[in-house]
Amino acid sequence: QVQLVESGGGLVQAGGSLRLSCAASGRTFSTRTMGWFRQAPGKEREFVAAISWSGGNTHYADSVKGRFTISRDNAKNTMYLQMNSLKPEDTAVYYCAASRSFYSSSGYYSEESYNYWGQGTQVTVSS
């Protein structure tokens, strides 16, 4: 099995930046596709970004495109989400997720494609 632990959340002002980290342990060879999801109060969880095993393929939700950057360092078993130009609308609990499957253009956005989830880290952006 795989354990995922997020870190780096916090409170920032609009326009500020945060970098989230997701550390994987256990059967890390099963963390082929990884991604970030978020859930705001009273809202459903939504896709944020995904990255392939090699890091060569990335995808972003339209709402964060151009502001967020997803990356991974497999030697450190860690995935990152660099968040710049943060908006109050970005306020949510951010969840790290991993899939046993390789990157798929048809499945990276779906919660059902991911097998492992972290506990989440709170990101709050003040106006």
C-alpha positions as CSV (number, residue, x, y, z in Angstrom):
1,Q,0.0,0.0,0.0
2,V,0.9,3.7,-0.3
3,Q,0.8,6.4,2.3
4,L,0.6,10.0,1.2
5,V,1.2,13.0,3.5
6,E,0.6,16.6,2.4
7,S,2.3,19.6,3.8
8,G,2.8,23.3,3.1
9,G,-0.7,24.6,3.5
10,G,-1.5,27.7,5.4
11,L,-2.9,31.2,5.3
12,V,-1.8,33.7,2.6
13,Q,-3.1,36.9,1.2
14,A,-4.5,37.1,-2.3
15,G,-1.7,37.3,-4.8
16,G,0.6,35.4,-2.6
17,S,2.2,32.0,-3.1
18,L,2.4,28.6,-1.4
19,R,4.1,25.3,-2.3
20,L,2.4,22.1,-1.3
21,S,4.3,18.9,-0.9
22,C,3.1,15.3,-1.0
23,A,5.5,12.7,0.4
24,A,4.8,9.1,-0.6
25,S,5.9,6.0,1.3
26,G,5.4,2.3,1.0
27,R,4.9,0.8,-2.4
28,T,5.9,4.0,-4.2
29,F,6.4,2.2,-7.4
30,S,2.6,2.2,-7.5
31,T,2.5,6.0,-7.6
32,R,2.6,6.2,-11.4
33,T,0.1,9.0,-12.0
34,M,-0.3,11.5,-9.2
35,G,-2.5,14.5,-8.8
36,W,-4.0,17.2,-6.7
37,F,-7.7,17.7,-5.9
38,R,-9.3,20.3,-3.7
39,Q,-12.6,20.7,-1.8
40,A,-14.0,24.1,-0.7
41,P,-16.6,24.3,2.1
42,G,-20.0,23.3,0.8
43,K,-18.6,22.3,-2.5
44,E,-17.7,19.0,-4.2
45,R,-14.1,17.9,-4.5
46,E,-12.6,19.0,-7.8
47,F,-9.6,18.2,-9.9
48,V,-6.7,20.6,-9.8
49,A,-3.7,19.1,-11.5
50,A,-2.1,15.8,-12.5
51,I,1.3,14.5,-13.5
52,S,2.6,11.4,-15.2
53,W,5.3,9.0,-13.7
54,S,8.1,10.7,-15.7
55,G,6.8,14.2,-15.2
56,G,6.6,14.6,-18.9
57,N,2.8,15.0,-19.0
58,T,0.9,17.4,-16.9
59,H,-2.6,18.7,-16.9
60,Y,-4.4,21.5,-15.1
61,A,-7.9,22.6,-14.4
62,D,-8.8,25.7,-16.3
63,S,-9.3,27.6,-13.0
64,V,-5.6,27.2,-12.1
65,K,-3.9,27.1,-15.5
66,G,-1.0,29.6,-15.6
67,R,-0.9,30.0,-11.9
68,F,-0.2,26.6,-10.5
69,T,2.7,24.2,-11.4
70,I,2.8,20.5,-10.6
71,S,6.0,18.6,-10.4
72,R,7.5,15.5,-8.9
73,D,10.9,14.2,-7.7
74,N,10.8,10.4,-7.9
75,A,14.1,10.1,-6.1
76,K,12.5,11.8,-3.1
77,N,9.1,10.2,-3.6
78,T,7.6,13.6,-3.5
79,M,5.1,15.6,-5.6
80,Y,4.8,19.4,-5.4
81,L,2.2,22.0,-6.3
82,Q,3.6,25.5,-6.6
83,M,0.7,27.9,-6.3
84,N,1.2,31.5,-7.4
85,S,-1.1,34.4,-7.7
86,L,-3.5,32.9,-5.3
87,K,-7.1,34.0,-5.2
88,P,-9.7,33.7,-2.4
89,E,-11.5,31.2,-4.7
90,D,-8.5,28.9,-4.2
91,T,-9.4,28.4,-0.5
92,A,-10.0,24.7,0.0
93,V,-8.6,21.6,1.5
94,Y,-6.0,20.2,-0.9
95,Y,-5.6,16.5,-1.3
96,C,-2.8,14.5,-2.8
97,A,-3.7,11.4,-4.8
98,A,-1.8,8.6,-6.5
99,S,-2.8,6.0,-9.1
100,R,-1.3,2.6,-9.9
101,S,-2.0,3.3,-13.6
102,F,0.2,5.3,-16.0
103,Y,-1.0,8.6,-17.2
104,S,-4.1,8.6,-19.2
105,S,-5.7,11.5,-21.0
106,S,-9.1,10.1,-20.3
107,G,-8.7,9.4,-16.6
108,Y,-6.3,11.9,-15.0
109,Y,-9.2,14.2,-14.0
110,S,-11.4,11.6,-12.3
111,E,-11.3,10.8,-8.6
112,E,-12.1,7.2,-9.5
113,S,-8.7,6.8,-11.3
114,Y,-6.8,7.3,-8.0
115,N,-6.2,4.5,-5.5
116,Y,-4.5,6.4,-2.7
117,W,-5.3,9.6,-0.9
118,G,-3.7,11.9,1.6
119,Q,-5.5,13.5,4.6
120,G,-5.4,16.9,3.0
121,T,-3.9,20.3,3.9
122,Q,-5.8,23.5,4.4
123,V,-5.1,26.4,2.1
124,T,-6.8,29.7,3.0
125,V,-6.4,32.8,0.8
126,S,-7.6,36.1,2.3
127,S,-8.9,39.0,0.3
